[in-house]
Each structure stands twice: as C-alpha cells, then as structure tokens.
Amino acid sequence: MNIQDLTKCPLCGAPETTVYAFCTDFAISKEQYLLLRCISCGAVFTVNAPSEDKMSGYDRINRRLKLGDSPEGLTDRLYYRVRALMLPKKAKIVESHAYRKEGSLLNYGAKTGFFSHHMERRGWKVTSVEKSHEERLFSLEMFHHRMIEVPEVDYLKPESFDVITLWHVFEHSANPTELLDRFHTLLRPNGILVIACPNIRSTDAMHYGPYWAAYDVPRHRWHFDPIALNRLASRHGYILMHHEKLPFDSFYISIMSERQMRSRAAFIRGVAFGFYSWLISLTHRGRSRSLVYIFRKRQKKRDDEKEEKN
Ligand SMILES: [Zn+2]
C-alpha cells in the first residue's frame, strides 16, 4: 500500500476516508501506523503496511514450532488446553453450517495444522495452504499432513470444495478482494466460507482504544466490524448466513492490551476485563472480541447479474 491509497478505499474505491486511529506495533517494531476508515463501506485499513515480501520481518515467531506437543509453564499449558477445547468447537461450526459430517475442506492459512489434522481425523478431505516453510514442515513431521504453498492455489480445481476456512487469516491478507473471488471459484454451489476475525466494535476494542491488542499493526492490514465485512463479502458473491463468537476469546487480548498500556497487575486486570467483556458478549454477540462469519456462496455474483441485465 502506498501514499496515493490515502485518497481512496482500497476495498471499494470510494474517495472519502476518515482517520480512525493511530496504533503502535507494540510486539515487534514499535512503529506507529495510521488507520483510516472508509466513509462508504466502513472498512478500516492500516496505511503503509509493509509489502508481502517485507512482512516476514514483522511476524512473531510461532512458539508452537518450538514446543510441538510439549508445553512449557502455566501459560503454555492453558493455551494448549484451550486449543484442545476449541478444535471440536470449530469443527462443529463447520459441520453444522455445511450440513455435512465430511466433505472437502480448504484450510487457508493453516499455520501448524492442528485444525487440518483434527478435521482429517473426523473424516474430512483437507487441503491446507500455508505460506511459512517452517509451519508446513511442522505439519508434515507432526501430522504427516502435506500443506501446499500459496501459489499452488492457482492449480486447484474450480468448484471442488464444500468448505473454505480462514481462522484469523483474512485480516492479514494483502488482497482480500482477490481472495474472495478466488474462493468463490473454488467453492462448490452452496459451499460455505468461514472467516474468523477480530471485531472493532467489540467491548474490549472500545475500552482499550489504540492499545487494543487485536489491532496488531502492521500484521493486521484490515479491521472489520460485522457490517463492513458483510458488505465486502456481499459485493463478491456471498450471503451471510450466521455469525457467532468463540469462547475464551476476550481474555488473552484483554491481558495483552493491559500489558501494552503498561498497567499495574496487567494479568489480573486483563482477566477481570476479559470476564466482563465475555459476560456482555453472552447477550450482545455483535460485541464479541472476534466473530466467526459463515458465508454461503451465491450462485451468481451481483456483477454477473448486472452484466446479464444490460
Ligand atoms: Zn470502502
């Protein structure tokens, strides 16, 4: 993204944007980034995020590559316990909305492959895409599951997947509109696209402002609320069927946000606010820290329909 992009929204092309926030990369570079919001579609984007080839210098090292199946200390043990609980929850989301217990699944941005492996064990035929060589290698050694690289997606057969999943990947994408179009081609008629991403209208985003850890600039290039993501997906041929929250979601980000604010007793304050945020999300799902969106492929995209009418 370069400076001329300040004049228009990269997603819908509308000419008017407004300043949304200034956020700091607390995790790696300590650089500050401007976030702009499109007046028209509501999407928020990170200005001057590094290009794909330079982003590796901003990526966190995945501790799971080092730890494998051997957690160290209380935090790791808790993380592993939560992950073990989350895998069947994610699988249930997929299976209940796909109306099937097995089928073909594309897991885009599969990281170390725990979800892919879990779905294979449940009977799904899984194709995993991962850009990191280390994570692909981990998956091969740990699960004997071979992942493909991003350019190999071009060679996948159109209309060959019942489900495509992106678990906290979409907000990192350099070109989300291109991805949505690619997935539309790859999905079978009535296939579903599952996108999990942070929610900038959540209770904790509002509370922590620019210190909210899920802005995670510049790794997160895009920042959505349910309305903006639905608008984007709708323009690219999808219907929003449902959105839901994941349990345990708000605690980690609240603790991280408190640490970024250099709060005293950050862990305790983070857990306390995480609990409050979780309580609110029980009755106000749209205020959850992140949401899982289930989109169904429309048979024809709106642009195609317009062309046919003309
Ligand atoms: Zn826009």
Boltz pocket constraint, residues with backbone or C-beta under 6 A from the ligand:
constraints:
  - pocket:
      binder: B
      contacts: [[A, 9], [A, 10], [A, 11], [A, 12], [A, 13], [A, 14], [A, 38], [A, 39], [A, 40], [A, 41], [A, 42], [A, 43]]
      max_distance: 6.0
